[in-house]
Amino acid sequence: MKFVIEAQDRNTRARAGLFETDHGVVHTPIFMPVGTVKTLSPLDLKENGAHIILGNTYHLYLKPGLDIILKAGGLHKFNGWPGSILTDSGGFQVYSLDELRQISEEGVEFKSHWDGSTHFFSPEKVVDIQRTIGSDIMMVLDQCIANPSDQETARKAHLLTLDWARRSKKRFAETCSLYDYRQFQFGIVQGGIYQDLRRESVNGLLDLDFDGFAIGGLAVGETQDVRNEMTELCTDLLPQDKPRYLMGVGMPEDILDAIDRGVDMFDCVIPTRNARNGTVFTSNGKLVIRNAKYKQDFKPLDETCGCYACSNFSRAYIRHLFNVNEVLGLRLATIHNIHFYLNIVREARKSIVDKNYIEWKKSFLNAFRTESS
Amino acid sequence: MKFVIEAQDRNTRARAGLFETDHGVVHTPIFMPVGTVKTLSPLDLKENGAHIILGNTYHLYLKPGLDIILKAGGLHKFNGWPGSILTDSGGFQVYSLDELRQISEEGVEFKSHWDGSTHFFSPEKVVDIQRTIGSDIMMVLDQCIANPSDQETARKAHLLTLDWARRSKKRFAETCSLYDYRQFQFGIVQGGIYQDLRRESVNGLLDLDFDGFAIGGLAVGETQDVRNEMTELCTDLLPQDKPRYLMGVGMPEDILDAIDRGVDMFDCVIPTRNARNGTVFTSNGKLVIRNAKYKQDFKPLDETCGCYACSNFSRAYIRHLFNVNEVLGLRLATIHNIHFYLNIVREARKSIVDKNYIEWKKSFLNAFRTESS
């Protein structure tokens, strides 16, 4: 995968880049929404400026299942998304199953949350599954650990992750795309909150020559300082000419912190999960749309926003929809929040190119932290 | 209201007409979807060819409430719908509350299904409420009765409805639109399944010179023959130069039966309620999308349909969305069913204008009744 750095901020490690898959160009920094987010179709995401979406391997593997995706001709054809797709390894979902899983050196056994049936993911199988899904970028199977975890637990998980990365890379090299376009593979850095483990993890992965690198095991409850420290340590060691993906981050401020440190790709449930509760992000901070103060507020959610919801509907109307449990409210809030997140990375990128990243960031955060609206 | 008959079928009473409100021209026969149907915005309805939508007075009165709608500048401004709006009187919803209502000559008392608070609708108040909502067409308050009801019950309800119609007309004449556009008022024929009562009801209403007439009290469990007989009896007596609206009908075949008899306007929950259960209408009959046989069926819901769902997604994908309880499935099925209903009336109209209504209807029903898909 060719990753081009178009501009580099002078004061931070923030960079404006781009890479190309056979489904189009992705400009970084980029936020990747999940492919099917409550009420939104992949095409809705396109209309809101998404270049690349995230597919959940665990979910797709269980339902609709690989036979259907294969017969459809891959996930792009199945869900109608014309752009790039990155799939996670399924590991994170499996580890979230808690009692339903059993980890060995070979892989991880788990029970489906749908019907309790037993399944097994090995690093090799996860490559094969993503070959069938046909994502443009696939992730290796890693071992996620709880936070806090002691150093010994973190070390074991990191070593297993590294061993699995080797096996994943081997399987990837021995197989090929089932469809008429290329696939790329990213490795994942682990090592918890321990500097030496993070260093070992990055160095181990560098030998394997992945197309890009993810930083995993963060956004799991550690402090902002620790997350920033671990992120910076990783981006310091990772090659300049490969994209970096900070998994599961985060709030708008967290994303900017990571962009500062040279991260290029993001995914997070925060914008969609918040939308579901009626919390929307605006340029003046968060806004809880159910609040009585919006009852007769006929302004858009965010007066500076050009999304479908803000162009056509008022706070009073969207509040009303939430109050009468009309799913359209959820849809409009979701559209807005996704648009807001995509807009942050778009503006950050523009400011890096225009050489005023720090000024833009300061002005964005000043307004965002007022929470005045 | 000026109602123009553009074409009249030679073999039936079917007619292609049009009327104009200050929010646009409505071509009849027309199907009116409810303004906010699960997951669809008013603008989505516009994109699917709706000219006029239905607003529920009962629901709007309780939430968001008249103060908010007034402050918004009327319902069109509140919900972003640029076309025409017809509001029901709220009576049907109130009668559906069952134990929560008490009818007197003066009006009907009921308790809110939200909080149990007591409210009172009189014919006058219902006019005032619809003045505040600012619908283009308002309905008078009528008394709906259960089916079956004996003749004496039906007679009393019809007489009360007629008295209320007089009071409604008077209030309408004494008040004016709160916004910068005109409002029209329709009367409602009652009389249950009794020919003489229906005749009396129509004749009573004719004296009151409404802008259009609805046929109420049908689609409540009577046979198809009785419904057709009552519809025909009414359209026989109603003036040619006013639109006729058959309330709450129905299945595609029922709508065609009524178009045959000179009905111009329809509303029904069937397309949206069915969509919610995953039942979609196609040119080859109904299709239950959850069925296993659609698991690997990559055709659109209806191969002859040009809606957003059929243009972009397969049966297999929509089935998958229903199977994983993803609201996008509901949205796509709803878009399709609304499009299907609007397409029936659009094609019926075209065939009336093109002088081949009977041939079109036969061919539509032949395909629709195969249920082969």
HADDOCK unambig.tbl for C-alpha pairs under 7 A between the chains (distance, minus, plus):
assign (segid A and resid 38 and name CA) (segid B and resid 326 and name CA) 6.34 0.50 0.50
assign (segid A and resid 38 and name CA) (segid B and resid 327 and name CA) 5.86 0.50 0.50
assign (segid A and resid 38 and name CA) (segid B and resid 328 and name CA) 6.46 0.50 0.50
assign (segid A and resid 39 and name CA) (segid B and resid 327 and name CA) 5.07 0.50 0.50
assign (segid A and resid 39 and name CA) (segid B and resid 328 and name CA) 4.35 0.50 0.50
assign (segid A and resid 39 and name CA) (segid B and resid 331 and name CA) 6.95 0.50 0.50
assign (segid A and resid 40 and name CA) (segid B and resid 328 and name CA) 6.10 0.50 0.50
assign (segid A and resid 41 and name CA) (segid B and resid 328 and name CA) 6.47 0.50 0.50
assign (segid A and resid 64 and name CA) (segid B and resid 320 and name CA) 5.75 0.50 0.50
assign (segid A and resid 68 and name CA) (segid B and resid 296 and name CA) 5.87 0.50 0.50
assign (segid A and resid 72 and name CA) (segid B and resid 298 and name CA) 6.88 0.50 0.50
assign (segid A and resid 78 and name CA) (segid B and resid 317 and name CA) 6.18 0.50 0.50
assign (segid A and resid 79 and name CA) (segid B and resid 313 and name CA) 6.86 0.50 0.50
assign (segid A and resid 79 and name CA) (segid B and resid 317 and name CA) 6.51 0.50 0.50
assign (segid A and resid 80 and name CA) (segid B and resid 312 and name CA) 6.18 0.50 0.50
assign (segid A and resid 80 and name CA) (segid B and resid 313 and name CA) 6.37 0.50 0.50
assign (segid A and resid 296 and name CA) (segid B and resid 68 and name CA) 5.90 0.50 0.50
assign (segid A and resid 298 and name CA) (segid B and resid 72 and name CA) 6.89 0.50 0.50
assign (segid A and resid 312 and name CA) (segid B and resid 80 and name CA) 6.21 0.50 0.50
assign (segid A and resid 313 and name CA) (segid B and resid 79 and name CA) 6.86 0.50 0.50
assign (segid A and resid 313 and name CA) (segid B and resid 80 and name CA) 6.40 0.50 0.50
assign (segid A and resid 317 and name CA) (segid B and resid 78 and name CA) 6.19 0.50 0.50
assign (segid A and resid 317 and name CA) (segid B and resid 79 and name CA) 6.52 0.50 0.50
assign (segid A and resid 320 and name CA) (segid B and resid 64 and name CA) 5.75 0.50 0.50
assign (segid A and resid 326 and name CA) (segid B and resid 38 and name CA) 6.35 0.50 0.50
assign (segid A and resid 327 and name CA) (segid B and resid 38 and name CA) 5.88 0.50 0.50
assign (segid A and resid 327 and name CA) (segid B and resid 39 and name CA) 5.10 0.50 0.50
assign (segid A and resid 328 and name CA) (segid B and resid 38 and name CA) 6.48 0.50 0.50
assign (segid A and resid 328 and name CA) (segid B and resid 39 and name CA) 4.36 0.50 0.50
assign (segid A and resid 328 and name CA) (segid B and resid 40 and name CA) 6.12 0.50 0.50
assign (segid A and resid 328 and name CA) (segid B and resid 41 and name CA) 6.48 0.50 0.50
assign (segid A and resid 331 and name CA) (segid B and resid 39 and name CA) 6.94 0.50 0.50
